[in-house]
Amino acid sequence: MTSPAPRRMSSLVIGMAESLLSRVPPATANEISAITNRLRGPLQLAVAGRIKSGKSTVVNGMIGRRVSATDVRECTRMVTRFQYGTVDRVEVRKNDGTVITLPYDGDGVIPADLGCDPEEVAVVDAYLTYDALRDVTIIDTPGLASLHDQSVGRTQAMLGSEEPDEHGAVDERSQQAIASAEAVLYVITQSIRADDADALSAFRRTSSGQTSSPINALAILNKADMVQADDPMAAAAELARDHSYTLRHTVSQVLPLAGLMAESARTGNFTEADAQVLRDIAGLDESTRQVLFMSTDFFVRPEIPVDVAGRERVLTLLDLYGARTAVDAILADPQITTGRIRELLEQDSGFPALNKVILGVFSVRADDIKSAVALAALEQLAHDSPPPVRDTMADELEELYQHPEAQQLRLLEAATLVSTGKVDLPDEMFDEVRMLVTGTAPDQMLGAPGATANELVQHALAAAGRWREFATFGSNPAQSRIAHTIHRSYFMLWQHLRTLTAGGTTS
């Protein structure tokens, strides 16, 4: 079922904010302008996690180009913002406000030498002419659990509301006016270790109330192909489901990803020459192939009649699981093209599921997420202002919250309280709130995939009634406030679906 495009909350927030500019002091007006400028910009998606968790590999896969260094070098200890630009370039913004502009190195990666002492760097801005970055700016952070205290400090400073102005300097007003990253992608590995938990907590502590919501956060179980099982990706999917429950108060879900496979397939690192090495392996007798895939050491044994250097390169691109996946595809279809092998590798890596969440949840909900962050910043600005200004801003904010579109923001706030555990709900109701908020279509929001239009109308009405009853009879005061918000959201969804059904609008 499709529906007409809803009125964007951001346009209401911007209109309200701009109406204030002539009625507040210049300094306050400047802060309001900074907030609205951020609201007009792309969604800020931060990638965080432990050192050696494969964050840069994940970033490269998301962008579709190997631009973030995956080896240990100084630039991997910097906060790096990958954003759309009309010219490919790297701008190193120093603590003193000066900027050093550099080209990417010969391999298209951020250069190892940033042109200054790493201690002098505030942030690295990497501009790329990639359409994927028009709507989402990806912030690659140093390992939050790394041994480099200064790297951790940079991450916490950048993600904790400090934002360089157009000249690169970080001033106090910018820190107050501009919120932190609006969505978060945590990269973890197989087991949730103590330092994983510390890293997640560090990010939560340095984020604003709106942006630290689990609803705006996703975790990736990276290196999923390294799980010890006959079918590593299937086992990793099961492990990710277990982690989703364990981390339910921190992230919306956990998805498995073979980051190295995704990076190699999506960035073009996997070439025709690499495919030929795998074709040569497929041409070996079965017993020899079985020996090759027993371990990484066996895979590069020199007596096997396939180019050793080529096998070593394939291993760095795909690891054993990816190499086996490609060889199996060649055995199934000897005429398979290199492009088709790349497609199969990307599909098997788990990247499509990650991309679906980023495009289908974060990007679709970006307007709501950014509007909530902007309103939180405006409320804080009003709170910190002298009485006449505070009262003027408070009146405008109160009027804004009366708009029907503001219900989505109330829903986000309610979901944050539930998902962080500040308001307890039974597990089935917890899951229902999460589906309502993260679903991008009515059937997903109602937990009824594939339901007909009339069935969805009935689902929405039943859900509204169920939450109204809970709000009235089965809840404590905190739960009741949440339940009334959820009830109203279901009721509005029911009204919307009923109108569409009456009008004959279908998917």
Residue pairs with C-beta under 8 A, 6 or more apart in sequence:
1 441
1 442
1 443
1 453
1 456
1 497
1 500
1 505
1 506
1 507
2 505
2 506
2 507
3 496
3 500
3 505
6 405
7 405
8 367
8 405
9 367
9 368
9 371
9 405
9 406
9 408
9 409
10 39
10 40
10 367
10 370
10 371
10 374
12 371
12 400
12 403
12 405
12 406
13 36
13 39
13 371
13 374
13 375
13 378
13 400
14 36
14 39
14 40
16 396
16 397
16 399
16 400
17 32
17 35
17 36
17 374
17 378
18 32
18 36
19 396
20 29
20 32
20 392
20 393
20 396
21 29
21 32
21 33
22 29
23 392
24 32
24 385
24 389
24 392
24 393
25 389
27 173
28 381
28 385
28 389
30 173
31 173
31 176
31 177
31 381
32 177
32 378
32 381
34 165
34 173
34 174
34 177
34 178
35 177
35 178
35 374
35 377
35 378
35 381
36 374
38 163
38 178
38 179
38 370
38 373
38 374
39 370
39 371
39 373
39 374
41 137
42 83
42 84
42 133
42 134
42 135
42 136
42 137
42 366
43 135
43 136
43 137
43 182
43 183
43 362
43 363
43 366
43 369
43 370
44 137
44 139
44 180
44 181
44 182
44 183
45 136
45 137
45 138
45 139
45 181
45 182
45 183
45 184
45 185
45 358
45 362
46 139
46 141
46 159
46 180
46 181
46 183
46 184
46 185
46 203
47 55
47 58
47 59
47 138
47 139
47 140
47 141
47 185
47 187
48 55
48 141
48 144
48 155
48 159
48 184
48 185
48 186
48 187
48 199
48 200
48 203
49 55
49 143
49 144
49 186
49 187
49 188
49 196
49 199
49 222
50 143
50 144
50 145
50 146
50 187
50 188
50 189
50 193
50 195
50 196
50 199
51 142
51 143
51 145
51 146
51 147
52 143
53 143
53 187
53 188
53 189
53 222
54 70
54 187
54 189
54 222
54 223
54 259
54 260
55 140
55 141
55 143
55 187
56 68
56 69
56 70
56 76
56 140
57 70
57 222
57 259
57 260
57 262
57 263
58 185
58 187
58 220
58 222
58 257
58 259
58 262
58 263
59 68
59 82
59 138
59 140
60 66
60 67
60 68
60 70
60 263
60 266
60 267
61 259
61 262
61 263
61 266
61 267
61 349
61 351
62 132
62 138
62 354
62 355
62 358
63 82
63 128
63 130
63 132
63 133
63 138
64 130
64 132
64 266
64 267
65 108
65 128
65 130
65 267
65 268
66 107
66 108
66 109
66 263
66 267
66 269
67 82
67 104
67 108
67 109
67 110
67 126
67 128
68 76
68 80
68 82
68 109
68 110
68 126
68 140
69 75
69 76
69 109
69 110
69 112
70 76
73 112
74 112
74 113
74 114
74 118
75 110
75 111
75 112
75 114
75 124
76 142
77 118
77 142
77 146
77 148
77 150
77 151
77 154
78 114
78 118
78 121
78 123
78 124
78 142
78 151
78 154
79 123
79 124
79 139
79 140
79 141
79 142
79 154
79 155
79 157
79 158
79 159
80 110
80 123
80 124
80 125
80 126
80 139
80 140
81 123
81 124
81 125
81 126
81 137
81 138
81 139
81 140
82 126
82 128
82 133
82 137
82 138
82 139
82 140
83 125
83 126
83 127
83 128
83 133
83 137
83 138
84 127
84 128
84 129
84 130
84 131
84 133
84 134
84 137
85 127
85 128
85 129
86 127
86 129
87 127
87 129
88 103
88 104
88 127
88 128
88 129
89 101
89 102
89 103
89 104
89 127
90 101
90 102
90 103
90 104
90 110
90 111
90 124
90 125
90 126
90 127
91 99
91 100
91 101
91 102
91 124
91 125
91 126
91 127
92 99
92 100
92 101
92 102
92 114
92 115
92 116
92 121
92 124
92 125
93 99
93 121
93 122
93 123
93 124
93 125
93 164
93 168
94 100
94 116
94 120
94 121
94 122
94 168
95 120
95 121
95 122
95 170
96 120
96 169
97 167
97 168
97 169
98 168
99 167
99 168
100 114
100 115
100 116
102 111
102 114
102 115
103 111
104 110
104 111
105 111
105 112
110 124
110 126
114 121
114 124
119 150
121 154
122 154
122 164
122 168
122 170
123 154
123 158
123 164
135 363
135 366
136 358
136 362
136 363
136 366
139 158
139 159
139 181
141 155
141 158
141 159
142 148
142 151
142 152
142 154
142 155
143 151
143 152
143 199
144 152
144 155
144 156
144 198
144 199
144 202
144 203
145 152
145 195
145 196
145 198
145 199
145 202
146 152
152 202
155 202
155 206
156 202
156 206
157 170
158 180
159 180
159 181
159 203
159 206
159 207
160 180
160 205
160 206
160 207
161 175
161 176
161 178
161 179
161 180
161 206
161 208
162 170
162 174
162 175
163 170
163 174
163 175
163 178
164 170
164 174
165 171
165 174
176 377
176 380
176 381
176 384
177 377
177 381
178 377
179 208
179 210
179 211
179 373
179 374
179 376
179 377
180 206
180 207
180 208
180 211
181 207
181 211
182 211
182 216
182 366
182 369
182 370
182 373
183 211
183 216
183 217
183 218
183 362
183 366
183 369
184 203
184 207
184 211
184 216
184 217
184 218
185 217
185 218
185 219
185 220
185 358
186 199
186 200
186 203
186 217
186 218
186 219
186 220
186 250
186 251
187 219
187 220
187 222
187 259
188 196
188 219
188 220
188 221
188 222
188 243
188 254
189 196
189 221
189 222
189 223
190 221
190 223
190 226
190 227
190 236
190 239
192 243
192 246
192 247
200 247
200 250
203 212
204 212
204 250
208 373
208 376
208 377
209 376
209 416
210 216
210 369
210 372
210 373
210 376
210 412
210 413
210 416
211 369
211 373
212 420
213 412
213 415
213 416
213 419
213 420
214 247
214 248
214 249
214 250
214 251
214 252
214 416
214 419
214 420
215 252
215 412
215 415
215 416
215 419
215 434
215 437
215 438
216 252
216 362
216 369
217 250
217 251
217 252
218 251
218 252
218 253
218 254
218 255
218 354
218 357
218 358
218 361
218 362
219 243
219 244
219 247
219 250
219 251
219 253
219 254
219 255
220 254
220 255
220 256
220 257
220 259
220 354
221 236
221 239
221 240
221 243
221 254
221 255
221 256
221 257
222 257
222 258
222 259
223 258
223 259
223 260
224 232
224 233
224 236
224 237
224 240
224 256
224 257
224 258
224 350
225 232
225 233
225 236
225 258
225 260
225 261
225 319
225 320
225 321
225 322
225 349
226 232
226 319
226 321
227 233
227 235
227 236
227 239
228 235
229 235
232 321
233 256
233 258
233 321
233 348
233 350
236 256
236 350
237 256
239 256
240 254
240 255
240 256
241 254
243 254
244 251
244 253
244 254
247 254
248 419
248 430
249 419
249 420
249 421
252 361
252 419
252 434
252 438
253 357
253 438
255 350
255 353
255 354
255 357
256 350
257 349
257 350
257 351
257 354
258 319
258 321
258 322
258 348
258 349
258 350
259 349
260 317
260 318
260 319
260 322
261 318
261 319
261 321
261 322
261 325
261 345
261 346
261 348
261 349
262 345
262 346
262 349
262 350
262 351
263 269
264 270
264 317
264 318
264 322
264 345
265 342
265 343
265 345
265 346
265 349
265 351
266 342
266 346
266 351
269 317
270 317
270 318
270 338
270 341
270 342
270 345
271 338
272 338
273 310
274 310
274 313
274 314
274 317
275 326
275 338
275 341
276 310
277 306
277 307
277 310
277 311
277 313
277 314
278 314
278 323
278 326
278 327
278 330
278 341
279 330
280 306
280 307
280 310
281 289
281 292
281 306
281 311
281 323
281 327
282 289
282 327
282 330
282 331
282 334
284 292
284 304
284 305
284 306
288 304
289 327
291 298
291 301
291 304
292 298
292 299
292 301
292 304
293 299
293 320
293 323
293 324
295 320
296 315
296 319
296 320
299 311
299 315
299 320
299 323
300 308
300 311
300 312
300 315
302 308
304 311
314 323
315 323
318 325
318 326
318 345
322 345
322 348
322 349
325 344
325 345
325 348
326 341
326 344
326 345
329 336
329 340
329 341
329 344
330 336
330 341
346 352
360 440
361 438
361 440
362 369
364 440
365 438
365 440
368 408
368 409
368 412
369 412
371 409
372 409
372 412
372 413
375 397
375 400
375 409
378 393
378 397
379 397
381 393
382 389
382 390
382 393
382 394
382 397
383 390
385 393
400 406
401 409
404 492
407 485
407 488
407 489
407 492
408 489
410 485
410 488
411 436
411 437
411 485
411 486
411 489
412 437
413 485
414 433
414 481
414 482
414 485
414 486
415 433
415 434
415 436
415 437
417 423
417 478
417 482
418 425
418 430
418 433
418 482
419 430
419 433
419 434
423 478
423 479
423 482
424 479
425 433
425 479
425 482
429 470
431 447
432 447
432 463
432 486
433 482
433 486
435 444
435 445
435 446
435 447
436 445
436 446
436 486
436 489
436 490
438 444
439 445
439 446
442 456
442 460
442 493
442 497
443 449
443 450
443 451
443 456
445 493
446 456
446 459
446 460
446 463
446 493
447 459
448 455
448 456
448 459
451 459
453 497
453 500
453 501
453 506
454 501
456 497
457 494
457 497
457 498
457 501
460 490
460 491
460 493
460 494
460 497
461 490
461 494
463 490
464 487
464 490
464 491
464 493
464 494
467 483
467 484
467 486
467 487
467 490
468 483
468 484
468 487
470 479
470 483
471 479
471 480
471 483
471 484
471 487
472 480
475 482
475 483
500 506
